[in-house]
Amino acid sequence: GAMWRGAAAALLCLGAACLLRRGFEPRFRLLNAAELRRYRGAPGEPGLYLALLGQVFDVERGRKHYGPGGAYSGLAGRDASRAFASGDFTPAGLVDDVSGLSPHELLSIHSWLSFYSDNYDPVGKLVGRFYDENGAPTEALREAEAAIEEALKFQAESEQRKQQFPSCNSEWSSATGTRFWCSKQSGGVSRDWAGVPRKLYRPGSQGSHCVCVRSTGPPWGRPDSSQHSDRGDLDNPHLEQYEGCHPLAEQCVLTG
């Protein structure tokens, strides 16, 4: 009906707006490093810009942070992508080379990029490491974006693993040793089951840590498997029982 058509038109319009915002607007510019250096917000300079992964933003609204004397003035007039991850604001850290950063550091750059896109106006692209003289993405940008993609995927997986295998509560006392137990809130994950303690081993990492495992119903992610044995995730190959504890006890005390 008409309503659906209206919604479809609105969606299309959103897509166009996104394209426009992405730098196809008339103000879209290509700057080189020397031009960008003139935008540090000092008297007589044309403005206050910074670049992140080669995208240039007008940060005039944040002058108290980025302008001369501001805590982040080192970021102005250049692409200091690496500093957004490392927090190193020395000349050695204020560089645009993001190779070899950890997934955690890449996610930090990703969230800063979202922050600038949401709060400041894009001006154009910086010709250099991330864009060529025609404003086309370079290999370095594609590698950075692929690494960020990978980090986001990894983050989503660990988030999912936390839901599937929340951490146990644990406490240690010299009298009784270590006590592990599960509750419906343990590991900071609110759920409708408590689960039983197990050691979880992760492929490629040393040691194990105590997690709570659902002990009834179908395995995680397979709600419709009719052949399951109503043992939840107890049969997951990465889990191991604690010796000397009943396999279905919600708490477990290890002496020593």
N, C-alpha and C positions, 0 to 999 in steps of 0.2 A: 504493500500500500504506500500511500504518500509519506507516511511516517518513516518507513524503511528507506525510501528514496532520500528523504531529508537527512537521515542519519548517514547514509552512504556519502552524500555530498559533503557533509561535515567532515567525515573521515578523509575524503579526498583532499579537502581544503587543509586539513591538518597536515597531510603528507606534503602538500605544496609549501605550507608555512615552514615545515621542517627543512625542506630543501632551501627555501629562501634564507632561513636562519643559518644554514650550513655554509654560507659564504657565497651565494650566488647574487647577493644584493649588490646594487650599483657601487656601494662603498668598498666592496671587496678589493683588497690591495695586496700586492706582493712587496714585502720590504726586505732589504738585505740587513746584515748585522749592523753596518755603520749607520743606516737610517734609524734602525730601532734604538740604537744607543742615544739618539737625540731625544727620546721620549722617557726621560727619567723624572720629569715633573719639576725641574729647577726653573727659576725665573727665566723668561726668554725662550724656554724650550716649548715645542708645539703641543706637548701633552704628556700623559703618563700611561705607558703600555707595559705589558709583560707578555712573554710567550711561554707556552707549555706544549711540549711535543710539536713545536713548530706552529701552533695556532696562536695568533696574536689577539690579546684582549685589551680593551680600554678599561683601565682600573682607576680612572679619575675619582669615581665614587668612593674608593677605598684609600683616598690620598693619605689619611692619617697613618695607615699601615705601610703603604708602598712609596709614599713621597719622601723627599729628602728628610733624613732624621727619623723616619718611621722604622719600626722593628724589622720590616721586610723590604726595606729600600734596596737591599742587595739584589732582589729579584727583578727590579724594574729595568726596563730598557734592554733586556736580554732574554735568552732562553736558558733558564737554569733548571731544566727538568729534574736533573739528578738530586738537587737540593731538596725538592719536594718530598723525596723518598728518604734521603739520608739525614736531613736536618743540618747538614754541614754548610754553613754560610760563609766559610772562608773562600778566598779566590779559587782554591783547588776544588771546592765542592760546588761552586756556582757554575756548573757546566751542563751541556745538553746531552752528554753521553749516558744513556741508560742501560748499556749492555751489562750483563752479569749481575743485575739486581735480583734479589730474592722475590718469590711470588708475593710475599707480604709487602715488600717495598713497591712492587708494581701496582698492587691494589691501592696503595696510598696515592700514587700518581693518578690512577684512574679516578679516585674519588675527588681529588683536587680538580681534575679536568671537568668532571660533572659540576663541581661547585662553581667554577668560572663560567661554564656554559649557562648555568642557571642564574647567576648573579651579575654578570658583566657582559658588555656587548663585544661580539667578535669583530675584529677589524680586518683581518686577512691572514695571510700566511707568511712565515719567515723563510726566505730562500736560504738553504744551507743543508744541515744534516737531514731534515725530515721532508723538505719539499724542494724540487728542482726549480730552475728559473722560469718554468711554465706553470708552477704551482701544482705540479703532479707529485703524488706521494713517492718517496724514495724507498729503496730496499730497507734502509734503517727504520723507517716508520712502519713498514709492513712487519718487520721482525718484532718491533716493540708492541704493535697491536696484537700480533699472534701470541706473544708472551703474556700480555694482559688477559686475552681470551682464556688462555690456559690457566692462569691464576684464578680467574673468576670461576672456571669449571671446578678447579680444585677446591675453592672455597665452598661452592655449592655441595660438593661431595662430602666435605668434612662436616658441613651443617647437617646433611642428611644422616651421616654416621652418628652424629651426636644425638639425633632423634631416635635412631634405631638402638644405639648402645650408649645411653646416658651414663655418666660416671657414677660410681658408688659414693655413698658417704663413708668416711673412714675416720677412726680416731685411734690413738696409740696411748697405752698407759704401761708403766713399768710393771705393774702388778699382773695385768691380764694379757698384755701383748697388743696386737693390732686387731681391731674389730672393723669388719666391712659390713655395711648393710644397705638395703635398697628401700626407697620410699617413692611415693608418687611425684615427688618434687626433686629427687636427687639429680645432681649434675646440672641443676638449673633448667631442667626440662619438665614442664607440667604435663602430666599424662594420666590416663585412667588405669594404669597398671603399675605395680611396684617393680616386679621382676626379681630375679635371683642373681647373686654375685657370681661373676666369672672373670677369668683373666682373658683379656683381648690382646692378641698379638697382631701387629700390623706388618704386612709384607714390607720388607726392606728396612724396618726399624728394629732397634735392639729393645729387648725387654718387653714387658706387658704392663697394662694397667687395669684396675678393677672397673668393670662396667656392670650395669644391670641389664639382664636379658629377659625378655618376655618368654614365659614358659608355657603359654597355652595359645590355642588358635593357630592360624596359618602362618608360615614364615613371612618376614618383612617383604613388602612389595609384591606378594603373590596372593591377594585376598581371595582369588577365585580357584586356587588349586584344590581340587576335591580329593586328591590322593594324599594330602598332607597328614601328618600323624598327630595333629593337635599338640605340638610341642613348641610352638612359637619359633624362636631363633636358636633353641638349645643345640640344634645339630649343625650350626654354622661352623665351618672348618677352622676359623681363626680363633675359636674359643677353647679354653681349657678349664676344667673344674679345679677348685681349691682342694688340696688333699686334706682329709680329716674333717671335711664339712659335708653335711647331707646335701645331695645334689639339688634338692628343691627348697633348702632353707633360705629364708629371706635375709638371714644374717649369718656371719661366719667369723669365728675368732681364731686367729693364728697366734699361738703362744711364741714367746721369744722376741 
